[in-house]
């Protein structure tokens, strides 16, 4: 009797008796890397604005680090899509945001070279 009640409650909680899907771990890592990359980019822009463009090489290295983090975020998002029985929305968001950050940083570096 007790076992039937537990199964009945579980069936009511989920759709067709399936367990709810959790987010992909690598997708969550990708989103976290995207947020950290974005915050670092905003911080670098703020420093450059405050110093009126007279920044040293450390800001350039931070820009390269931002590109590396965004690239790793793309990698984590793509590998997160291979996890089975997961919710992939975090992977897709992480890939999109990291790609935009990576392309934006590439555009900034190309503009700086020209």
N, C-alpha and C positions, 0 to 999 in steps of 0.2 A: 504494500500500500504506500509506504514511504517512498519507495523507488519510483513508483508511477507518478507521484506528485512532483518529484524532482524533474523527471523527464517532461512532464506536462508544463512545468514552469519554464524549463529550458526551451521547449518548443514555442512557447508564447513570446519569449524574449528575442528569438532569432527567426529569420525568415526560412521557412521550410526545414527547420531543424539544423540549419548550417550555422556554424560559429561565425560571429562577426569578423570581418577582415581587419587586420591591423595594418598600420602604415609600414612601408618598407624601411628598414633601418638605414640602409645606404641612401635612400631618398631623404630621410631626415638629416643625415650628415650633409647631403648636398644642399639642402635648404639652409642649414646652419652656416656652411661655408659661404653661401651666397650672401647671407646677412652680414657676416664678418667682413667679407670683401667690400660690400657696399659701405659699411661703416668706416672702413679704412680709407676708401676712396673719398668719402665726404670729409674725413679728417684731413686728408692730404690737400684737398681743395681749400679747406678752411685755413690751413697753415699757409698755403701759397697766397691766398687772398690777404691774410694778415701781414705777411712779409712783402707784399706788393710784387710778387714774382721772383724775389731774390732768395731762392731756396738752395740748399746744398744738395749733395749727391745722395744723402740718406732718403730724401723724398723720392728720388728716382728709384732707389732700391726698394722702397716701400711700394712703388708702382709695379715693379717687376714681381714683388711678392704677391701683390693683389692679383696679377695675371696668373701666377702659379696656383694660387688658391682657387681662382675661378676655373682654371683648367682641371684641377683635381675635383672640384665640385661637379663639373660635367662628367668626368670619369665615374664618380660615385653614383651619379644619377643614372647613367647608362647601365652600370652593373647592377643597380638596384632594380631595374626593370626585369632582370633575370630571376629575381626571387619569386618563389611560387606562392600562390594563394595570399597575396598581399594587396593592399590598396596602393595604387601607383601614382596618386595625385601629387604626392610630395616629390617623387622622382621627376615628374613632368615640370612642376614649378621650379625645382632646383636647376634642371637643365636649361629652362628658358631664361631664368634670371642670371645664371652663371654665364650663359652664352652672350647675353646682352652686355654684361660687365666685361667679359673678355674682349668682345668686339669694340666696346667703348674705350678700353685701355689701349687696344691696338691703334685706334684712331687718334688717341691723345699722343702716343709715341710717334706715330707717322707725322702728325702735325708738328711735333717738336723737332723732327729731323728736317722738315722742309722749310 
